[in-house]
């Protein structure tokens, strides 16, 4: 009964995460830069998950933080073993994150139903679309985790693009070549109001368009407000080629964001 009334202390889980990150410490500067990137990303996703979950109940906020803390555990062994964050060239990092979480019994302090919700949220947070037919709590946690993840991936990528080349975390660009222009397929997807598929990308500029298209997949009004506050689209607009076709699709996404913000304010 007390489990429903009092919230578990997450300090041991946060401490475990710090120890887990430290266990990957490397004298190889390139490796360590990418590990640091993922540690900072995870902490920021925890922060943003709590910002989005605010007002949705203390228990839900706690579960959102647990899911956020565990969502990218697989990124560390992935980069250590494969030197890439590109799942198609290594393994599914979300599945590995769930595996690490279970190996270390990280969720044993939660009731079975909540453990199951978090496991699904972590395991499929990187899916192209949210699977249908999920229980309500699982679906809410998954959508929130996806929103919080996107918010910080945008920050990571904007910082990557603006950093001097020798200071960039190599994994952040997923190995795409820095070519001029944008490809037809990603442009067409954004113009049609759809998310861009990773398999259609040919360049770093296409990867930027893919991230712009994520706006179509945002679930919570609080996330929309944070996108506006952090000038996400404005920053991507300046990083993309200044071609009319590219600027037109970015303007379309900006109008979509404006409309969603208006709807959520009504």
N, C-alpha and C positions, 0 to 999 in steps of 0.2 A: 504493500500500500504506500509506503514511504517513497517508493520510486516515482509514483505519479505526482507526489507533492513536492519533494525536494529534487533539485537538479543535481546530477553528478558533477563532480569537480573535474574539469578538463585539464588541470595543471599537469597530471601525470602523462596524458596523451601529448600535450604540447612539449613536455620535456623529452618524451620518447622521440618525437619528430626531430628535435634539435640533435639528439644523439645519433639518430639515423643519418641525418645530413653530414654530421661529423665523421661517420664511418666511411664516407666516400671521399674524404679529403685527399687531395693529390698534390704532389709537387709539380705536376704538369700544368702549366698556367692555363692552357687552352681547356683542358678538362675541368679544372677548378672554376674557371669563368662560367662554364655552362652549368656546373652544379650550383654555383652561387645564384645564377639566373633563376633556376627552378626553386631554390629555397626562398628567394625573395618573392617570386611569383606566387608560391603557395601561401605565404604569409599575407600577401595582398589579396588573394582570392578569399581567404578567411575574413579579412577586414570588409571586403565588398559584399560577401555573403551576408554578414551581419547588418550592413547598411540596408541591403535589399529586404532582409527578413524583419527589419525593425517594425514592431507593431503587430507581428503575426503570431505572437505568443512566445513566452520564454522557452518552452520545450522545443518548439520548432526552430528557434534561433540557435539553440544548443546543437540540435541535429544538423543544421545547416553548417555550423562551424566544423563539426566532426567530418562531414562529407567533404568540405573544402580542404581540410587538413590532410585527408587521405587520397584526394582525387589524382594526384600526380606522383605518388610514391614510385610508380614504375618508371618514371622518367630517369631516375638516377642510375639503376642498373642498365636501362636502355642505352644511355649515353656512354656509360663505362664500357659496355660490351660492343656497341655498334658505331659509336661516334656520330650519331645522328638522332634527331627528334622526329624524323620522318618515319611514321609507322609502316608505310608500304615498303620501306627498305630495311626494316628491322622486325618489329613485332608490335602488337596492339598494346600501347602503353596503359590504356585504361583497364584492360583485362589483367595486365601484370600488376597494376596498382591494387586491384581487388585481391589478387593472389597474395601479395605482400601483406596486405591488411589482415587476411585470414591466417597466414603463416604465423604472424606475431600476435594473434588473438586480440587485436586492438579494440574490438567492439564488444568484448565479453562483459563489459559493465552495463550494457544496454539490454532491454528485453528483446526477445527473438524477433518480434515483428519490426521493431525499429532497426535492428541489425540488418534484416532483410531489405528494408527500404534503402538504407545507406549503401549496402553492397550493390544493389541494382543501379543506384544513382552514380556510383563511382565507376562501375563496369561499363556503362553505356553513355557516360557524359560526353564522349567524343563522337557519338553516332551522328550521321548526317541529319537525321530527324528524330524527334522524340517518339519512341515506339508507342503504338496505340494499346489501349486495354490495361494500362498500369493502374494499380490501386492509387487512390487520390493522394495519399501522403507521399508515396514514391514519386508520382508524377510531379508534385509540387517541389519536392527536394531536387529532383533531376533538373527541372526547368530553372530553378534558382541557381543551382550549381553551374549550369551552362551560361546563364547570364553573367554571374560573377567571374567565371573563367574568361569569357570574351572581354569583359571590361579590362582585365589586367593584361591579356594577350595584346590588346590594342596598345597599352602603355609600353609593353616590352618591345613591340615592333617599332613604335614611333621612336623610342630611345635607340634601338638598334640602327635605324635608318639615319638618325642624326649624329651618331657617334663616329669618331674617326675609325677607319677600317681596321686598324691594328688593335682597337679597343672593343670591337664587336664580339659578342658571344657567338661563335660560329654556327651553333645549332639554330639560332633564332630565325634565320632566313630560309631554313629547310633546304639549303643547297641550290636554290633556284638562281639561274644566271641573271645578271643585271642588264637586260636588253632594252632597247628603246621601244616605246609604244605599248599597246595592250592587244592581246589576241582577240579574235572575233567571238569565240565561244563564251568566254567570261563576260565580255561586253554585252552580248545578247542575253545572257542569263540575268544580269542586273537590270537591263532594260525591260525584261519581261516580269520583273518583280520576284525573281527566284534567287535562292542562294547558289553561289558558284560551286561547282564540283571540283575537288582537289585534282582529280585525274585530267581535267581540261587545262591545267596551268602549264605555261611554257616559260615563264619568267617571273622575276621579282615584282614587276608591275602587275602581272596577273594575280600574284599572291596578295598584293595590296587591294585589288578589286574584290577578291574573295572575302577579305576582311570587311570591306565596305558592305558587301552583301549580307553580312551577319546581322545587320540592323533589321532585316526582314524576319529574323528568328528570335527577337527579344520578347520576353514573356511578362515582365513586371513593370508597372509605371515608374517605380523607383529607379529601375535600371535606365529607362528612357531619360529620366531627369539627370542622372549621372553622366550619360552620354553627352547631353547638351552642356552640362556644367563643365565637363572636361574638354569640350571642343574637339571631340574625336573626329567627326566628319571634316571639320575645317582643316585639321592637321593632315588627314589623308588627302584632301584635295590639293594641298600644297606639295605633297610628296609624289603625286601621280603626274603623268605626262599632261601637259596643258593643251591637249588636242580637244577640238570641239566635241567629238563623240564621247570622249572620256568625261569631260566636264559636264556634258548633258546628263549622263547616267548618274553622276555624283549628285547633281542638282535634283534629280528625280528621287534619289534616296533621302536627300535633305527634306524634300516636300513630304515624303512618307513619314519621316520622323516628326515633322511639325504636326501632321494630321494625327498621329498616334498620341502625341503630347496633348493636343487639344481634346481628343476623345477621352483621355485619362483624367483630364481636369474637369470635365463636365459632370 
